[in-house]
Amino acid sequence: MVCIPCIVIPVLLWVYKRFLEPIIYPLISPFISRFWRSAVKEPPHKPCAVREYTHIY
């Protein structure tokens, strides 16, 4: 027997992706992009030094 959340959660996700996301996403995307840009403005990380191995084991 399959548990109820194993059936209900995928069905709810399918309903959201199929029907609700096309309606909701255009409404919230301007707000998400505004917050996303402010979070991305962090300074870039320095690249790590690469070790060079001369021996083959």
BELQUICOR-V437826 format. One record per residue. N is the residue number from 1. RES is the residue in one small letter. SS is DSSP state (2 for helix, 1 for strand, 0 for the rest). PHI is phi in whole degrees, 0 to 359 (none if undefined). OMEGA is omega as a letter, one per 40 degrees, with the letter a starting at -180 (NA if undefined). Layout:
n	res	ss	phi	omega
N	RES	SS	PHI	OMEGA
N	RES	SS	PHI	OMEGA
This chain:
n	res	ss	phi	omega
1	m	0	none	a
2	v	0	268	a
3	c	0	291	a
4	i	2	298	i
5	p	2	299	i
6	c	2	291	i
7	i	2	261	a
8	v	2	289	a
9	i	2	297	i
10	p	2	298	i
11	v	2	293	i
12	l	2	295	i
13	l	2	295	i
14	w	2	296	i
15	v	2	297	i
16	y	2	297	a
17	k	2	296	a
18	r	2	279	a
19	f	2	245	a
20	l	2	275	a
21	e	2	299	i
22	p	2	299	i
23	i	2	272	a
24	i	2	280	a
25	y	2	301	i
26	p	2	298	i
27	l	2	283	a
28	i	2	260	a
29	s	2	298	i
30	p	2	298	i
31	f	2	289	i
32	i	2	295	a
33	s	2	294	i
34	r	2	294	i
35	f	2	287	a
36	w	2	293	i
37	r	2	296	a
38	s	2	290	i
39	a	2	282	a
40	v	2	277	a
41	k	0	284	i
42	e	0	290	i
43	p	0	293	a
44	p	0	291	i
45	h	0	281	i
46	k	0	284	i
47	p	0	291	i
48	c	0	281	i
49	a	0	287	a
50	v	0	263	i
51	r	0	279	i
52	e	0	250	i
53	y	0	263	a
54	t	0	261	a
55	h	0	260	i
56	i	0	254	a
57	y	0	255	NA
